[in-house]
Amino acid sequence: MSDSITCNVCGKPIALEEWQEAMDAAYATQFEDLHFVTACCSSVTSLNSIVYEYPLGFARFQIAIRNPADGFTDELVDRLQQVLNMPLRVI
Ligand SMILES: [Zn+2]
């Protein structure tokens, strides 16, 4: 796990212990509810919204795209979002 997690609301670091508690709470809901209240600024945020050192996200599925013919473009992501009828996060 990354050692750099920051609050998406105020930009302050989130302690690993706080993140672990939020993960434990999310696990208890089978990751249906990713929300928690931050210690830094008492904001309601989501494990999916806080800022990790490297891009990541919580997902029900993933799609891997290797060597797309026209390169990995915003247009490709837009087309996939339209086909799937849902927003995608590129990681
Ligand atoms: Zn904060």
PDB file of the backbone (N, CA, C, O) and the ligand in Angstrom, with CONECT records:
HET     ZN  A 101       1
ATOM      1  N   MET A   1       0.846  -1.187   0.000  1.00  0.00           N
ATOM      2  CA  MET A   1       0.000   0.000   0.000  1.00  0.00           C
ATOM      3  C   MET A   1       0.877   1.232   0.000  1.00  0.00           C
ATOM      4  O   MET A   1       1.938   1.278   0.623  1.00  0.00           O
ATOM      5  N   SER A   2       0.403   2.210  -0.710  1.00  0.00           N
ATOM      6  CA  SER A   2       1.118   3.467  -0.793  1.00  0.00           C
ATOM      7  C   SER A   2       1.283   4.077   0.595  1.00  0.00           C
ATOM      8  O   SER A   2       0.419   3.916   1.456  1.00  0.00           O
ATOM      9  N   ASP A   3       2.391   4.774   0.809  1.00  0.00           N
ATOM     10  CA  ASP A   3       2.558   5.453   2.090  1.00  0.00           C
ATOM     11  C   ASP A   3       2.148   6.901   1.982  1.00  0.00           C
ATOM     12  O   ASP A   3       2.385   7.681   2.904  1.00  0.00           O
ATOM     13  N   SER A   4       1.527   7.283   0.858  1.00  0.00           N
ATOM     14  CA  SER A   4       1.091   8.650   0.686  1.00  0.00           C
ATOM     15  C   SER A   4      -0.386   8.675   0.304  1.00  0.00           C
ATOM     16  O   SER A   4      -0.764   8.413  -0.838  1.00  0.00           O
ATOM     17  N   ILE A   5      -1.204   8.999   1.300  1.00  0.00           N
ATOM     18  CA  ILE A   5      -2.639   9.137   1.069  1.00  0.00           C
ATOM     19  C   ILE A   5      -3.028  10.501   1.604  1.00  0.00           C
ATOM     20  O   ILE A   5      -2.713  10.838   2.746  1.00  0.00           O
ATOM     21  N   THR A   6      -3.709  11.284   0.789  1.00  0.00           N
ATOM     22  CA  THR A   6      -4.092  12.617   1.242  1.00  0.00           C
ATOM     23  C   THR A   6      -5.584  12.828   1.080  1.00  0.00           C
ATOM     24  O   THR A   6      -6.243  12.205   0.247  1.00  0.00           O
ATOM     25  N   CYS A   7      -6.090  13.723   1.901  1.00  0.00           N
ATOM     26  CA  CYS A   7      -7.514  14.063   1.896  1.00  0.00           C
ATOM     27  C   CYS A   7      -7.839  14.814   0.601  1.00  0.00           C
ATOM     28  O   CYS A   7      -7.138  15.757   0.234  1.00  0.00           O
ATOM     29  N   ASN A   8      -8.880  14.400  -0.074  1.00  0.00           N
ATOM     30  CA  ASN A   8      -9.271  15.075  -1.307  1.00  0.00           C
ATOM     31  C   ASN A   8      -9.992  16.389  -1.031  1.00  0.00           C
ATOM     32  O   ASN A   8     -10.222  17.177  -1.949  1.00  0.00           O
ATOM     33  N   VAL A   9     -10.351  16.630   0.239  1.00  0.00           N
ATOM     34  CA  VAL A   9     -11.062  17.863   0.578  1.00  0.00           C
ATOM     35  C   VAL A   9     -10.081  18.953   0.993  1.00  0.00           C
ATOM     36  O   VAL A   9     -10.142  20.071   0.482  1.00  0.00           O
ATOM     37  N   CYS A  10      -9.174  18.631   1.921  1.00  0.00           N
ATOM     38  CA  CYS A  10      -8.280  19.676   2.445  1.00  0.00           C
ATOM     39  C   CYS A  10      -6.815  19.473   2.055  1.00  0.00           C
ATOM     40  O   CYS A  10      -6.002  20.380   2.233  1.00  0.00           O
ATOM     41  N   GLY A  11      -6.467  18.301   1.528  1.00  0.00           N
ATOM     42  CA  GLY A  11      -5.104  18.071   1.066  1.00  0.00           C
ATOM     43  C   GLY A  11      -4.130  17.624   2.142  1.00  0.00           C
ATOM     44  O   GLY A  11      -2.946  17.437   1.860  1.00  0.00           O
ATOM     45  N   LYS A  12      -4.604  17.449   3.372  1.00  0.00           N
ATOM     46  CA  LYS A  12      -3.706  16.992   4.443  1.00  0.00           C
ATOM     47  C   LYS A  12      -3.524  15.482   4.357  1.00  0.00           C
ATOM     48  O   LYS A  12      -4.378  14.780   3.817  1.00  0.00           O
ATOM     49  N   PRO A  13      -2.404  14.979   4.894  1.00  0.00           N
ATOM     50  CA  PRO A  13      -2.181  13.529   4.872  1.00  0.00           C
ATOM     51  C   PRO A  13      -3.220  12.782   5.696  1.00  0.00           C
ATOM     52  O   PRO A  13      -3.712  13.279   6.709  1.00  0.00           O
ATOM     53  N   ILE A  14      -3.539  11.588   5.240  1.00  0.00           N
ATOM     54  CA  ILE A  14      -4.410  10.680   5.994  1.00  0.00           C
ATOM     55  C   ILE A  14      -3.514   9.574   6.532  1.00  0.00           C
ATOM     56  O   ILE A  14      -2.806   8.907   5.776  1.00  0.00           O
ATOM     57  N   ALA A  15      -3.554   9.390   7.845  1.00  0.00           N
ATOM     58  CA  ALA A  15      -2.705   8.377   8.479  1.00  0.00           C
ATOM     59  C   ALA A  15      -3.123   6.987   8.016  1.00  0.00           C
ATOM     60  O   ALA A  15      -4.299   6.714   7.775  1.00  0.00           O
ATOM     61  N   LEU A  16      -2.136   6.133   7.901  1.00  0.00           N
ATOM     62  CA  LEU A  16      -2.397   4.760   7.467  1.00  0.00           C
ATOM     63  C   LEU A  16      -3.402   4.072   8.394  1.00  0.00           C
ATOM     64  O   LEU A  16      -4.234   3.286   7.940  1.00  0.00           O
ATOM     65  N   GLU A  17      -3.321   4.370   9.685  1.00  0.00           N
ATOM     66  CA  GLU A  17      -4.260   3.762  10.642  1.00  0.00           C
ATOM     67  C   GLU A  17      -5.693   4.226  10.359  1.00  0.00           C
ATOM     68  O   GLU A  17      -6.635   3.438  10.439  1.00  0.00           O
ATOM     69  N   GLU A  18      -5.847   5.500  10.029  1.00  0.00           N
ATOM     70  CA  GLU A  18      -7.182   6.026   9.710  1.00  0.00           C
ATOM     71  C   GLU A  18      -7.704   5.357   8.439  1.00  0.00           C
ATOM     72  O   GLU A  18      -8.869   4.968   8.363  1.00  0.00           O
ATOM     73  N   TRP A  19      -6.838   5.231   7.457  1.00  0.00           N
ATOM     74  CA  TRP A  19      -7.233   4.581   6.203  1.00  0.00           C
ATOM     75  C   TRP A  19      -7.625   3.122   6.468  1.00  0.00           C
ATOM     76  O   TRP A  19      -8.595   2.620   5.901  1.00  0.00           O
ATOM     77  N   GLN A  20      -6.856   2.447   7.338  1.00  0.00           N
ATOM     78  CA  GLN A  20      -7.153   1.045   7.644  1.00  0.00           C
ATOM     79  C   GLN A  20      -8.513   0.919   8.331  1.00  0.00           C
ATOM     80  O   GLN A  20      -9.271  -0.008   8.048  1.00  0.00           O
ATOM     81  N   GLU A  21      -8.817   1.844   9.227  1.00  0.00           N
ATOM     82  CA  GLU A  21     -10.121   1.825   9.895  1.00  0.00           C
ATOM     83  C   GLU A  21     -11.243   2.010   8.865  1.00  0.00           C
ATOM     84  O   GLU A  21     -12.260   1.319   8.920  1.00  0.00           O
ATOM     85  N   ALA A  22     -11.055   2.932   7.941  1.00  0.00           N
ATOM     86  CA  ALA A  22     -12.062   3.162   6.895  1.00  0.00           C
ATOM     87  C   ALA A  22     -12.198   1.921   6.014  1.00  0.00           C
ATOM     88  O   ALA A  22     -13.304   1.564   5.608  1.00  0.00           O
ATOM     89  N   MET A  23     -11.075   1.262   5.719  1.00  0.00           N
ATOM     90  CA  MET A  23     -11.126   0.026   4.931  1.00  0.00           C
ATOM     91  C   MET A  23     -11.869  -1.071   5.687  1.00  0.00           C
ATOM     92  O   MET A  23     -12.658  -1.809   5.097  1.00  0.00           O
ATOM     93  N   ASP A  24     -11.618  -1.179   6.996  1.00  0.00           N
ATOM     94  CA  ASP A  24     -12.304  -2.190   7.805  1.00  0.00           C
ATOM     95  C   ASP A  24     -13.813  -1.941   7.802  1.00  0.00           C
ATOM     96  O   ASP A  24     -14.604  -2.877   7.690  1.00  0.00           O
ATOM     97  N   ALA A  25     -14.201  -0.671   7.927  1.00  0.00           N
ATOM     98  CA  ALA A  25     -15.629  -0.331   7.916  1.00  0.00           C
ATOM     99  C   ALA A  25     -16.238  -0.645   6.545  1.00  0.00           C
ATOM    100  O   ALA A  25     -17.359  -1.147   6.458  1.00  0.00           O
ATOM    101  N   ALA A  26     -15.501  -0.351   5.491  1.00  0.00           N
ATOM    102  CA  ALA A  26     -15.996  -0.642   4.143  1.00  0.00           C
ATOM    103  C   ALA A  26     -16.103  -2.150   3.933  1.00  0.00           C
ATOM    104  O   ALA A  26     -17.049  -2.636   3.314  1.00  0.00           O
ATOM    105  N   TYR A  27     -15.141  -2.867   4.446  1.00  0.00           N
ATOM    106  CA  TYR A  27     -15.168  -4.341   4.333  1.00  0.00           C
ATOM    107  C   TYR A  27     -16.419  -4.894   5.000  1.00  0.00           C
ATOM    108  O   TYR A  27     -17.040  -5.828   4.495  1.00  0.00           O
ATOM    109  N   ALA A  28     -16.782  -4.311   6.134  1.00  0.00           N
ATOM    110  CA  ALA A  28     -17.969  -4.773   6.869  1.00  0.00           C
ATOM    111  C   ALA A  28     -19.237  -4.622   6.041  1.00  0.00           C
ATOM    112  O   ALA A  28     -20.223  -5.314   6.294  1.00  0.00           O
ATOM    113  N   THR A  29     -19.226  -3.731   5.058  1.00  0.00           N
ATOM    114  CA  THR A  29     -20.390  -3.551   4.180  1.00  0.00           C
ATOM    115  C   THR A  29     -20.157  -4.218   2.825  1.00  0.00           C
ATOM    116  O   THR A  29     -20.853  -3.926   1.852  1.00  0.00           O
ATOM    117  N   GLN A  30     -19.183  -5.105   2.774  1.00  0.00           N
ATOM    118  CA  GLN A  30     -18.814  -5.751   1.500  1.00  0.00           C
ATOM    119  C   GLN A  30     -18.447  -4.698   0.455  1.00  0.00           C
ATOM    120  O   GLN A  30     -18.679  -4.886  -0.740  1.00  0.00           O
ATOM    121  N   PHE A  31     -17.867  -3.579   0.924  1.00  0.00           N
ATOM    122  CA  PHE A  31     -17.429  -2.466   0.083  1.00  0.00           C
ATOM    123  C   PHE A  31     -18.583  -1.808  -0.684  1.00  0.00           C
ATOM    124  O   PHE A  31     -18.372  -1.172  -1.717  1.00  0.00           O
ATOM    125  N   GLU A  32     -19.812  -1.971  -0.161  1.00  0.00           N
ATOM    126  CA  GLU A  32     -20.951  -1.249  -0.735  1.00  0.00           C
ATOM    127  C   GLU A  32     -20.870   0.227  -0.354  1.00  0.00           C
ATOM    128  O   GLU A  32     -21.241   1.101  -1.138  1.00  0.00           O
ATOM    129  N   ASP A  33     -20.374   0.498   0.873  1.00  0.00           N
ATOM    130  CA  ASP A  33     -20.273   1.878   1.352  1.00  0.00           C
ATOM    131  C   ASP A  33     -18.811   2.202   1.622  1.00  0.00           C
ATOM    132  O   ASP A  33     -18.201   1.647   2.536  1.00  0.00           O
ATOM    133  N   LEU A  34     -18.259   3.097   0.826  1.00  0.00           N
ATOM    134  CA  LEU A  34     -16.842   3.460   0.944  1.00  0.00           C
ATOM    135  C   LEU A  34     -16.660   4.778   1.691  1.00  0.00           C
ATOM    136  O   LEU A  34     -15.541   5.284   1.782  1.00  0.00           O
ATOM    137  N   HIS A  35     -17.738   5.338   2.225  1.00  0.00           N
ATOM    138  CA  HIS A  35     -17.665   6.652   2.858  1.00  0.00           C
ATOM    139  C   HIS A  35     -17.099   6.571   4.276  1.00  0.00           C
ATOM    140  O   HIS A  35     -17.266   5.572   4.975  1.00  0.00           O
ATOM    141  N   PHE A  36     -16.434   7.635   4.675  1.00  0.00           N
ATOM    142  CA  PHE A  36     -15.963   7.790   6.044  1.00  0.00           C
ATOM    143  C   PHE A  36     -15.767   9.267   6.318  1.00  0.00           C
ATOM    144  O   PHE A  36     -15.722  10.085   5.399  1.00  0.00           O
ATOM    145  N   VAL A  37     -15.650   9.601   7.607  1.00  0.00           N
ATOM    146  CA  VAL A  37     -15.425  10.989   8.009  1.00  0.00           C
ATOM    147  C   VAL A  37     -13.944  11.162   8.299  1.00  0.00           C
ATOM    148  O   VAL A  37     -13.369  10.423   9.098  1.00  0.00           O
ATOM    149  N   THR A  38     -13.336  12.133   7.653  1.00  0.00           N
ATOM    150  CA  THR A  38     -11.898  12.335   7.809  1.00  0.00           C
ATOM    151  C   THR A  38     -11.574  12.953   9.170  1.00  0.00           C
ATOM    152  O   THR A  38     -12.354  13.730   9.720  1.00  0.00           O
ATOM    153  N   ALA A  39     -10.415  12.590   9.691  1.00  0.00           N
ATOM    154  CA  ALA A  39      -9.953  13.169  10.957  1.00  0.00           C
ATOM    155  C   ALA A  39      -9.420  14.584  10.741  1.00  0.00           C
ATOM    156  O   ALA A  39      -9.502  15.428  11.634  1.00  0.00           O
ATOM    157  N   CYS A  40      -8.876  14.837   9.556  1.00  0.00           N
ATOM    158  CA  CYS A  40      -8.223  16.125   9.292  1.00  0.00           C
ATOM    159  C   CYS A  40      -9.198  17.295   9.239  1.00  0.00           C
ATOM    160  O   CYS A  40      -8.926  18.360   9.794  1.00  0.00           O
ATOM    161  N   CYS A  41     -10.341  17.097   8.566  1.00  0.00           N
ATOM    162  CA  CYS A  41     -11.259  18.229   8.379  1.00  0.00           C
ATOM    163  C   CYS A  41     -12.717  17.831   8.578  1.00  0.00           C
ATOM    164  O   CYS A  41     -13.628  18.569   8.204  1.00  0.00           O
ATOM    165  N   SER A  42     -12.929  16.653   9.173  1.00  0.00           N
ATOM    166  CA  SER A  42     -14.285  16.180   9.496  1.00  0.00           C
ATOM    167  C   SER A  42     -15.216  16.192   8.285  1.00  0.00           C
ATOM    168  O   SER A  42     -16.411  16.460   8.409  1.00  0.00           O
ATOM    169  N   SER A  43     -14.656  15.901   7.120  1.00  0.00           N
ATOM    170  CA  SER A  43     -15.464  15.857   5.908  1.00  0.00           C
ATOM    171  C   SER A  43     -15.887  14.430   5.616  1.00  0.00           C
ATOM    172  O   SER A  43     -15.146  13.487   5.894  1.00  0.00           O
ATOM    173  N   VAL A  44     -17.070  14.272   5.057  1.00  0.00           N
ATOM    174  CA  VAL A  44     -17.494  12.968   4.567  1.00  0.00           C
ATOM    175  C   VAL A  44     -16.903  12.799   3.175  1.00  0.00           C
ATOM    176  O   VAL A  44     -17.176  13.585   2.269  1.00  0.00           O
ATOM    177  N   THR A  45     -16.096  11.768   3.023  1.00  0.00           N
ATOM    178  CA  THR A  45     -15.501  11.491   1.730  1.00  0.00           C
ATOM    179  C   THR A  45     -15.565   9.992   1.481  1.00  0.00           C
ATOM    180  O   THR A  45     -16.201   9.259   2.238  1.00  0.00           O
ATOM    181  N   SER A  46     -14.920   9.545   0.442  1.00  0.00           N
ATOM    182  CA  SER A  46     -14.969   8.139   0.055  1.00  0.00           C
ATOM    183  C   SER A  46     -13.551   7.601  -0.139  1.00  0.00           C
ATOM    184  O   SER A  46     -12.647   8.329  -0.549  1.00  0.00           O
ATOM    185  N   LEU A  47     -13.378   6.336   0.157  1.00  0.00           N
ATOM    186  CA  LEU A  47     -12.090   5.696  -0.123  1.00  0.00           C
ATOM    187  C   LEU A  47     -11.750   5.802  -1.602  1.00  0.00           C
ATOM    188  O   LEU A  47     -10.580   5.745  -1.981  1.00  0.00           O
ATOM    189  N   ASN A  48     -12.768   5.956  -2.435  1.00  0.00           N
ATOM    190  CA  ASN A  48     -12.570   6.060  -3.873  1.00  0.00           C
ATOM    191  C   ASN A  48     -12.226   7.488  -4.296  1.00  0.00           C
ATOM    192  O   ASN A  48     -11.841   7.715  -5.443  1.00  0.00           O
ATOM    193  N   SER A  49     -12.360   8.443  -3.390  1.00  0.00           N
ATOM    194  CA  SER A  49     -12.128   9.853  -3.731  1.00  0.00           C
ATOM    195  C   SER A  49     -10.835  10.408  -3.155  1.00  0.00           C
ATOM    196  O   SER A  49     -10.271  11.354  -3.705  1.00  0.00           O
ATOM    197  N   ILE A  50     -10.359   9.838  -2.059  1.00  0.00           N
ATOM    198  CA  ILE A  50      -9.121  10.354  -1.482  1.00  0.00           C
ATOM    199  C   ILE A  50      -7.976  10.129  -2.469  1.00  0.00           C
ATOM    200  O   ILE A  50      -8.082   9.322  -3.393  1.00  0.00           O
ATOM    201  N   VAL A  51      -6.898  10.847  -2.257  1.00  0.00           N
ATOM    202  CA  VAL A  51      -5.818  10.876  -3.242  1.00  0.00           C
ATOM    203  C   VAL A  51      -4.683   9.951  -2.800  1.00  0.00           C
ATOM    204  O   VAL A  51      -4.069  10.141  -1.750  1.00  0.00           O
ATOM    205  N   TYR A  52      -4.430   8.955  -3.626  1.00  0.00           N
ATOM    206  CA  TYR A  52      -3.360   8.010  -3.346  1.00  0.00           C
ATOM    207  C   TYR A  52      -2.119   8.411  -4.136  1.00  0.00           C
ATOM    208  O   TYR A  52      -2.209   9.112  -5.144  1.00  0.00           O
ATOM    209  N   GLU A  53      -0.975   7.961  -3.667  1.00  0.00           N
ATOM    210  CA  GLU A  53       0.277   8.300  -4.354  1.00  0.00           C
ATOM    211  C   GLU A  53       0.213   7.887  -5.820  1.00  0.00           C
ATOM    212  O   GLU A  53       0.674   8.609  -6.703  1.00  0.00           O
ATOM    213  N   TYR A  54      -0.363   6.718  -6.061  1.00  0.00           N
ATOM    214  CA  TYR A  54      -0.548   6.241  -7.425  1.00  0.00           C
ATOM    215  C   TYR A  54      -2.040   6.097  -7.671  1.00  0.00           C
ATOM    216  O   TYR A  54      -2.778   5.753  -6.748  1.00  0.00           O
ATOM    217  N   PRO A  55      -2.505   6.351  -8.894  1.00  0.00           N
ATOM    218  CA  PRO A  55      -3.937   6.238  -9.165  1.00  0.00           C
ATOM    219  C   PRO A  55      -4.440   4.834  -8.862  1.00  0.00           C
ATOM    220  O   PRO A  55      -3.811   3.846  -9.243  1.00  0.00           O
ATOM    221  N   LEU A  56      -5.545   4.750  -8.192  1.00  0.00           N
ATOM    222  CA  LEU A  56      -6.201   3.469  -7.943  1.00  0.00           C
ATOM    223  C   LEU A  56      -7.671   3.716  -7.698  1.00  0.00           C
ATOM    224  O   LEU A  56      -8.108   4.858  -7.564  1.00  0.00           O
ATOM    225  N   GLY A  57      -8.424   2.649  -7.642  1.00  0.00           N
ATOM    226  CA  GLY A  57      -9.842   2.781  -7.400  1.00  0.00           C
ATOM    227  C   GLY A  57     -10.420   1.462  -6.953  1.00  0.00           C
ATOM    228  O   GLY A  57      -9.781   0.415  -7.054  1.00  0.00           O
ATOM    229  N   PHE A  58     -11.624   1.527  -6.464  1.00  0.00           N
ATOM    230  CA  PHE A  58     -12.361   0.339  -6.063  1.00  0.00           C
ATOM    231  C   PHE A  58     -13.332   0.027  -7.181  1.00  0.00           C
ATOM    232  O   PHE A  58     -14.050   0.910  -7.650  1.00  0.00           O
ATOM    233  N   ALA A  59     -13.357  -1.221  -7.611  1.00  0.00           N
ATOM    234  CA  ALA A  59     -14.164  -1.544  -8.785  1.00  0.00           C
ATOM    235  C   ALA A  59     -14.810  -2.908  -8.657  1.00  0.00           C
ATOM    236  O   ALA A  59     -14.338  -3.779  -7.927  1.00  0.00           O
ATOM    237  N   ARG A  60     -15.888  -3.067  -9.376  1.00  0.00           N
ATOM    238  CA  ARG A  60     -16.536  -4.371  -9.448  1.00  0.00           C
ATOM    239  C   ARG A  60     -15.919  -5.220 -10.549  1.00  0.00           C
ATOM    240  O   ARG A  60     -16.019  -6.447 -10.520  1.00  0.00           O
ATOM    241  N   PHE A  61     -15.288  -4.577 -11.512  1.00  0.00           N
ATOM    242  CA  PHE A  61     -14.623  -5.308 -12.580  1.00  0.00           C
ATOM    243  C   PHE A  61     -13.537  -4.411 -13.173  1.00  0.00           C
ATOM    244  O   PHE A  61     -13.493  -3.208 -12.916  1.00  0.00           O
ATOM    245  N   GLN A  62     -12.681  -5.012 -13.956  1.00  0.00           N
ATOM    246  CA  GLN A  62     -11.657  -4.233 -14.646  1.00  0.00           C
ATOM    247  C   GLN A  62     -11.565  -4.676 -16.096  1.00  0.00           C
ATOM    248  O   GLN A  62     -11.891  -5.809 -16.450  1.00  0.00           O
ATOM    249  N   ILE A  63     -11.116  -3.761 -16.905  1.00  0.00           N
ATOM    250  CA  ILE A  63     -10.870  -4.036 -18.320  1.00  0.00           C
ATOM    251  C   ILE A  63      -9.411  -3.698 -18.580  1.00  0.00           C
ATOM    252  O   ILE A  63      -8.957  -2.596 -18.274  1.00  0.00           O
ATOM    253  N   ALA A  64      -8.691  -4.634 -19.137  1.00  0.00           N
ATOM    254  CA  ALA A  64      -7.296  -4.384 -19.490  1.00  0.00           C
ATOM    255  C   ALA A  64      -7.210  -4.181 -20.996  1.00  0.00           C
ATOM    256  O   ALA A  64      -7.719  -4.992 -21.769  1.00  0.00           O
ATOM    257  N   ILE A  65      -6.572  -3.111 -21.401  1.00  0.00           N
ATOM    258  CA  ILE A  65      -6.404  -2.821 -22.820  1.00  0.00           C
ATOM    259  C   ILE A  65      -4.919  -2.833 -23.126  1.00  0.00           C
ATOM    260  O   ILE A  65      -4.146  -2.053 -22.571  1.00  0.00           O
ATOM    261  N   ARG A  66      -4.538  -3.723 -24.010  1.00  0.00           N
ATOM    262  CA  ARG A  66      -3.129  -3.834 -24.376  1.00  0.00           C
ATOM    263  C   ARG A  66      -2.936  -3.453 -25.830  1.00  0.00           C
ATOM    264  O   ARG A  66      -3.641  -3.954 -26.706  1.00  0.00           O
ATOM    265  N   ASN A  67      -2.004  -2.586 -26.087  1.00  0.00           N
ATOM    266  CA  ASN A  67      -1.619  -2.195 -27.436  1.00  0.00           C
ATOM    267  C   ASN A  67      -2.811  -1.824 -28.322  1.00  0.00           C
ATOM    268  O   ASN A  67      -2.986  -2.416 -29.387  1.00  0.00           O
ATOM    269  N   PRO A  68      -3.620  -0.872 -27.910  1.00  0.00           N
ATOM    270  CA  PRO A  68      -4.739  -0.473 -28.769  1.00  0.00           C
ATOM    271  C   PRO A  68      -4.222   0.062 -30.110  1.00  0.00           C
ATOM    272  O   PRO A  68      -3.201   0.746 -30.172  1.00  0.00           O
ATOM    273  N   ALA A  69      -4.948  -0.266 -31.168  1.00  0.00           N
ATOM    274  CA  ALA A  69      -4.494   0.054 -32.527  1.00  0.00           C
ATOM    275  C   ALA A  69      -4.205   1.533 -32.710  1.00  0.00           C
ATOM    276  O   ALA A  69      -3.224   1.899 -33.357  1.00  0.00           O
ATOM    277  N   ASP A  70      -5.050   2.386 -32.148  1.00  0.00           N
ATOM    278  CA  ASP A  70      -4.895   3.829 -32.344  1.00  0.00           C
ATOM    279  C   ASP A  70      -4.303   4.515 -31.110  1.00  0.00           C
ATOM    280  O   ASP A  70      -4.410   5.733 -30.964  1.00  0.00           O
ATOM    281  N   GLY A  71      -3.687   3.740 -30.234  1.00  0.00           N
ATOM    282  CA  GLY A  71      -3.145   4.315 -29.013  1.00  0.00           C
ATOM    283  C   GLY A  71      -4.226   4.460 -27.955  1.00  0.00           C
ATOM    284  O   GLY A  71      -5.415   4.311 -28.235  1.00  0.00           O
ATOM    285  N   PHE A  72      -3.800   4.749 -26.752  1.00  0.00           N
ATOM    286  CA  PHE A  72      -4.751   4.888 -25.652  1.00  0.00           C
ATOM    287  C   PHE A  72      -5.178   6.346 -25.586  1.00  0.00           C
ATOM    288  O   PHE A  72      -4.436   7.192 -25.087  1.00  0.00           O
ATOM    289  N   THR A  73      -6.357   6.637 -26.080  1.00  0.00           N
ATOM    290  CA  THR A  73      -6.800   8.020 -26.226  1.00  0.00           C
ATOM    291  C   THR A  73      -8.043   8.290 -25.377  1.00  0.00           C
ATOM    292  O   THR A  73      -8.718   7.364 -24.928  1.00  0.00           O
ATOM    293  N   ASP A  74      -8.328   9.564 -25.169  1.00  0.00           N
ATOM    294  CA  ASP A  74      -9.553   9.955 -24.476  1.00  0.00           C
ATOM    295  C   ASP A  74     -10.776   9.483 -25.264  1.00  0.00           C
ATOM    296  O   ASP A  74     -11.802   9.128 -24.684  1.00  0.00           O
ATOM    297  N   GLU A  75     -10.650   9.485 -26.603  1.00  0.00           N
ATOM    298  CA  GLU A  75     -11.771   9.049 -27.439  1.00  0.00           C
ATOM    299  C   GLU A  75     -12.079   7.571 -27.189  1.00  0.00           C
ATOM    300  O   GLU A  75     -13.243   7.172 -27.170  1.00  0.00           O
ATOM    301  N   LEU A  76     -11.039   6.765 -26.997  1.00  0.00           N
ATOM    302  CA  LEU A  76     -11.243   5.349 -26.699  1.00  0.00           C
ATOM    303  C   LEU A  76     -11.998   5.184 -25.383  1.00  0.00           C
ATOM    304  O   LEU A  76     -12.936   4.391 -25.290  1.00  0.00           O
ATOM    305  N   VAL A  77     -11.585   5.932 -24.377  1.00  0.00           N
ATOM    306  CA  VAL A  77     -12.262   5.854 -23.078  1.00  0.00           C
ATOM    307  C   VAL A  77     -13.709   6.321 -23.218  1.00  0.00           C
ATOM    308  O   VAL A  77     -14.616   5.710 -22.652  1.00  0.00           O
ATOM    309  N   ASP A  78     -13.927   7.401 -23.969  1.00  0.00           N
ATOM    310  CA  ASP A  78     -15.286   7.904 -24.181  1.00  0.00           C
ATOM    311  C   ASP A  78     -16.161   6.843 -24.843  1.00  0.00           C
ATOM    312  O   ASP A  78     -17.306   6.633 -24.442  1.00  0.00           O
ATOM    313  N   ARG A  79     -15.614   6.174 -25.861  1.00  0.00           N
ATOM    314  CA  ARG A  79     -16.396   5.138 -26.549  1.00  0.00           C
ATOM    315  C   ARG A  79     -16.738   3.996 -25.609  1.00  0.00           C
ATOM    316  O   ARG A  79     -17.866   3.503 -25.604  1.00  0.00           O
ATOM    317  N   LEU A  80     -15.754   3.574 -24.805  1.00  0.00           N
ATOM    318  CA  LEU A  80     -16.004   2.489 -23.847  1.00  0.00           C
ATOM    319  C   LEU A  80     -17.069   2.892 -22.824  1.00  0.00           C
ATOM    320  O   LEU A  80     -17.928   2.088 -22.464  1.00  0.00           O
ATOM    321  N   GLN A  81     -17.004   4.142 -22.361  1.00  0.00           N
ATOM    322  CA  GLN A  81     -17.999   4.613 -21.395  1.00  0.00           C
ATOM    323  C   GLN A  81     -19.388   4.608 -22.018  1.00  0.00           C
ATOM    324  O   GLN A  81     -20.372   4.291 -21.351  1.00  0.00           O
ATOM    325  N   GLN A  82     -19.466   4.960 -23.298  1.00  0.00           N
ATOM    326  CA  GLN A  82     -20.770   4.961 -23.967  1.00  0.00           C
ATOM    327  C   GLN A  82     -21.287   3.545 -24.132  1.00  0.00           C
ATOM    328  O   GLN A  82     -22.467   3.288 -23.896  1.00  0.00           O
ATOM    329  N   VAL A  83     -20.422   2.619 -24.536  1.00  0.00           N
ATOM    330  CA  VAL A  83     -20.832   1.231 -24.730  1.00  0.00           C
ATOM    331  C   VAL A  83     -21.284   0.611 -23.413  1.00  0.00           C
ATOM    332  O   VAL A  83     -22.293  -0.092 -23.364  1.00  0.00           O
ATOM    333  N   LEU A  84     -20.528   0.876 -22.338  1.00  0.00           N
ATOM    334  CA  LEU A  84     -20.839   0.284 -21.047  1.00  0.00           C
ATOM    335  C   LEU A  84     -21.902   1.068 -20.292  1.00  0.00           C
ATOM    336  O   LEU A  84     -22.490   0.581 -19.327  1.00  0.00           O
ATOM    337  N   ASN A  85     -22.137   2.302 -20.755  1.00  0.00           N
ATOM    338  CA  ASN A  85     -23.120   3.185 -20.134  1.00  0.00           C
ATOM    339  C   ASN A  85     -22.792   3.432 -18.659  1.00  0.00           C
ATOM    340  O   ASN A  85     -23.673   3.390 -17.801  1.00  0.00           O
ATOM    341  N   MET A  86     -21.515   3.688 -18.382  1.00  0.00           N
ATOM    342  CA  MET A  86     -21.082   3.994 -17.025  1.00  0.00           C
ATOM    343  C   MET A  86     -19.730   4.700 -17.088  1.00  0.00           C
ATOM    344  O   MET A  86     -18.973   4.521 -18.042  1.00  0.00           O
ATOM    345  N   PRO A  87     -19.432   5.501 -16.070  1.00  0.00           N
ATOM    346  CA  PRO A  87     -18.118   6.159 -16.048  1.00  0.00           C
ATOM    347  C   PRO A  87     -17.022   5.147 -15.729  1.00  0.00           C
ATOM    348  O   PRO A  87     -17.237   4.200 -14.973  1.00  0.00           O
ATOM    349  N   LEU A  88     -15.863   5.356 -16.308  1.00  0.00           N
ATOM    350  CA  LEU A  88     -14.712   4.491 -16.070  1.00  0.00           C
ATOM    351  C   LEU A  88     -13.590   5.324 -15.451  1.00  0.00           C
ATOM    352  O   LEU A  88     -13.491   6.527 -15.690  1.00  0.00           O
ATOM    353  N   ARG A  89     -12.770   4.683 -14.673  1.00  0.00           N
ATOM    354  CA  ARG A  89     -11.577   5.328 -14.136  1.00  0.00           C
ATOM    355  C   ARG A  89     -10.364   4.645 -14.759  1.00  0.00           C
ATOM    356  O   ARG A  89     -10.209   3.427 -14.670  1.00  0.00           O
ATOM    357  N   VAL A  90      -9.517   5.437 -15.384  1.00  0.00           N
ATOM    358  CA  VAL A  90      -8.324   4.893 -16.026  1.00  0.00           C
ATOM    359  C   VAL A  90      -7.191   4.850 -15.011  1.00  0.00           C
ATOM    360  O   VAL A  90      -6.844   5.862 -14.403  1.00  0.00           O
ATOM    361  N   ILE A  91      -6.622   3.669 -14.839  1.00  0.00           N
ATOM    362  CA  ILE A  91      -5.523   3.481 -13.882  1.00  0.00           C
ATOM    363  C   ILE A  91      -4.350   2.861 -14.595  1.00  0.00           C
ATOM    364  O   ILE A  91      -3.313   2.614 -13.978  1.00  0.00           O
TER     365      ILE A  91
HETATM  366 ZN    ZN A 101      -9.270  16.822   5.137  1.00  0.00          ZN2+
END
